[in-house]
Amino acid sequence: MEQGQEPQFKQIIRQFNGNLVRYVIIGRQAVVLYGAPVTSFDYDLWVSSEDRDKVFGVLEQDGFEASSEKIDKRPLVTFLKDIVKIVIFFVKAFGKRINFDQCLKNSIIVKDKGSDFFIRLASPDDLIKLKSFREPLREKDREDIAYLKKLRKKLV
């Protein structure tokens, strides 16, 4: 598949990879990419705060509008273009449960067969920690956690 024909999110990940952006796909989209029979219409990424300029550069060049200015240094920025929504978390840690460097180190790299494309997913264990963070838990987070626990058993 030529780059111009790739889905928009795949093009963005290709640009992140090319610009050495340190990211991890988190949220329900990661669960979907692990094979869960659920849907998600947005993309949540946890990105090193040191790569903020790179992220804004890639997404603004692609025509995305940010919910805040780059100089605001907000820990959460939503980028929108048409119907595509990308939520970026620029935080070093989510409480004491998990920090970015550990999540990046634990992440799983999924490669496209026959191409140089890859995407970095939070590990099932880290996704469980991230999904357990919200109080009270939403029903879809409970579903995702149950799926990830079953998946974790299969991977062992």
PyMOL commands that set and color helices and strands:
alter all, ss='L'
color gray80, all
select helices_A, chain A and resi 3-5+8-18+27-33+49-61+70-72+100-106+124-131+139-155
alter helices_A, ss='H'
color red, helices_A
select strands_A, chain A and resi 23-26+42-47+65-66+76-81+84-89+93-94+98-99+108-111+118-121
alter strands_A, ss='S'
color yellow, strands_A
deselect
rebuild
show_as cartoon
